[in-house]
């Protein structure tokens, strides 16, 4: 959800009516449904890049950015193995301006902004004692959100909802109202989590990316088991506020293992 906060802070300057499309190829796991896209990729990626830069600058000023060079090198090495595999779903994705950074914080959180801007919080790795394969599952899942452009889709859905209420009728024909409509729609997303459809797609794509990169996809099961244990009692971690962990999710991941395990075995050969 941090992606929404930072994008909302910058705002969307204009709206491009693109209609329905699918943002990725299906891959082995099948992820190619039609999506409503009313905002251009370039617009959202520019906004995301600005938000990511601001986050880095703020973290540098308070001394929390990349304090552990060894951990940063570890994450960057995992990212380098995953990034080329994104071509299976999007041919343009390996050419994104990928970036990986870490914020030193006890927060259990991670995200990938549109365009490949990845941020991990050290608490997620340290407190859950994540293996490289489990980190790869988290990273693959977050990258999958960016590949599928779920943020762009939700912005578009919010704009469409406002239009249905009558606020967007002028935007369909009068350009002076498009920016205002985009801002109204975007504000509606600030407190919105990724849908279960989005999460299921990210699980599917992320697990395939993990396997193709040579990490055991069974780590998806152990990862979410750790997440569920972290969620027992007290306030759930930030990561789980937008990534609900439950036993059914683990079952869904287990059901994908027969599909992605051969990809993992092939990568090791």
N, C-alpha and C positions, 0 to 999 in steps of 0.2 A: 504493500500500500504506500510505501514511501515514494514510489514512482509517481503516484497521483499527486502527492503533496507538493513535490518539487515542480512538476509540470504545471500545477495549478498556480503556483507562486509566480511563474513566468507569464502564463496566459497564452492563448492562441490568437494570433493576429488576424487570421482569415480562415475561410471555410471553402473547401473545394468539394463539389458534389461528384463523387465517383461511383456511387451505387454499390451493387453487390459484386463480390469477387471471392476467390479463395486465395489465401496468401502463401500457401505451401503446397508442395507435392505430398502425396499420401505417405510415402515411405513404406516400410514393411508393416508398420503398426496401423496405417490407415488414418490420415488426419487431413481431410480435404473438403470439409463442408463449406458451403457458401456463407460469406460473412458480409454484413452491412458495413460499408466503408464510406463515410461522408467527409472525412478529413484526409488530406494527403499524407503519405508516409514522410515526405520531406519536412512538412510542417511539424509533425510530432517529434521527429528525430532531432531537428534543430532545437526545439524546446527542451527535449530531454538532455541534449548535450550541454545546454546552458545550465540546467538544473544540476547536472552531474558536476560541472565545473564549480558551481557555487558550493556544493556539498564538500568537494575536495578542498576548496579554499578555506571554508569554515573549519574543517577538520585539521588542516595544516596550522591554522591560527591557534587552535586550542590544543595542539600537540598530540592528536589522536590518529593521524593518518600514517599508515604503513610503519608502525613502530617496531614491528617484528620482521626484519628482512628475510629471515628463513621461512616464515609462514607465507610471506608474499611470493617468494620464489616458488614455493610449493603450489600455491594457487595458480600462478602464471603457467607453470609446467602442465598442470591439469587442463587449463584453458587452451593451451597450444595444441593439445591432443584432441580436444573437442571441436574447436573452431573449424577445422577442415571438413569435419563430418556434417556440418550444417548444409553443405552443398546438396546433400541427399534431399533436403526439404526445400531449399531455396538456393539457386545458383549464384545469386548475388551476395549471399550472407558471408562467405569466407572473405570477401573484400570489404566488409564493414570495418570501421575504425574501432576495433576491439580494444578494450581497456579493462584491467582488473586492479582493484585497490581494496585495502582493508582498513576499517575503522576499529580502533582499539576500544572495545566496549563490552560490557557483560551482556548486552542485548543479544538474543538469539534471532538473528535476522540476516537476510541476503536478498538481493534482487538484481535483475538485469533490465536496464532501461532500453527503450527502443533504439536500435542502431548498435547494440552490443556493449553498452556501458555497464560493467559488472561491479557490484560492491558486496563484500562480505563483512560481517561483524565478527570480531575475534571470539566473542562469547559462544557463537554457534559452533565453532570448531573445537574450542577448548572445553566448554562445559559438557558437550555431548561426546567428546573424544572421538571425533569423526575420523574414519580411515580415508585414504585417498579415494577409494571407490565410492564411499558415502558422500564425500565432497563432490565428486563427479556427478552423482545423482542430483544433488541440490543444484549444482551449476547447470546441468543439462535441463532440469526442470525450469529454471529461471530463464535460460536462453530460449527454451521452447515458447515461453510467453512472448518473447521479443520476435521470434520467427513468425508466430501466428498473429502478431500485432494485436494482442488482446486489449492493450490499452487504447489503441486506435479504434478498435471495434466498440469498446464500451463508451468512449467519447461519442462515437457516431450514434450509438443506441440512445444515449442521453439526449442528444440533439434531436433525434427523430421523435423521442417521447415528448419533448417540448413542442415540436412542430405539430404533433397530434393534438396538443392542447390549444393550438391556435397561435402560439408564439412564433411559429416558423413559417407561416404562410407567406409573409412578405419576403422571407429569405429565399424562397424558391424563385423569386422574380426580381427582387430589388437588392442590389449588392450592398447598399449602405447598412442593411440590417444583418448581414451575414456574420460580422465580427461579434455583434452583441449576442446573437443566437448561439454562436460557438462558446462564448464565455458563460452564458446561462447553462448550456448543456454540460460544460466542463465542471462548473461548480457543483452540479448534481452528482458528480463522480467522486467527490472528495472523500465521502464516507462509504463508498461502495467497494466491496470485495470482488475478486474474480469469481465468476459463476462456477458452479460445479462442472458445467461443460468445459469451461476454460481450464479448470484444474485437471479434469480427466485428460484433455488433450495434451496439456503440459506434462503430465505423468507419462503418457504414451510416447510422445516425441522425445522427452528427456531420457527415458529409459533406453530408447533406441540409440540416441547420441552417446550415452554412457557405454553401451555395448560396443558400438562401432569404434569408439575411442580406445577400446581395450581394457575397460574396467568391468568387473563382474557385475552384471545387472541385478544379481541377488542382493546386492547392497541396498537396493531400493526397499527391500523388506526390513532389513535391520535398521535403516535410517528412520523409517516411519514408526518402527517400534520404539526407538529412542525418543522420537517426537512425542509419542503418546505417553511415555513415562514422564517426560518433562512437563506434560500437560496435566498430570495428576495432582490435584490440590492447588489452591492458590490461583493467581492470575496467569492465564496462558501466555506463553512467550509471544512477542510481536510477530514472529514468523508464522505462528499458528493462527493469528487473527485473520490472515488472508489465505492460509493454507490449512484448512481443517484436516486434522489427522484422526482417523478412526479405523476400526478393524475392517470395514468394508473397503477402505482405500488399499489396505495391505492386500486384501483378497484380489482386488483388481490388478494390482501390480504383479501378484503371483500368477494371475491368469495370462499375463503378457510374457512371462519368462520363456515358455516354449517358442515364442516368436523371436525374441531378441537374443536368447542364449546362443543359437547357431551363429549369429553375427559376431558375438563376443569370441566364440571359438575360432571363427575365421580370422578375426583381427589378430589373434595370438599366433596363428600360423604364418 
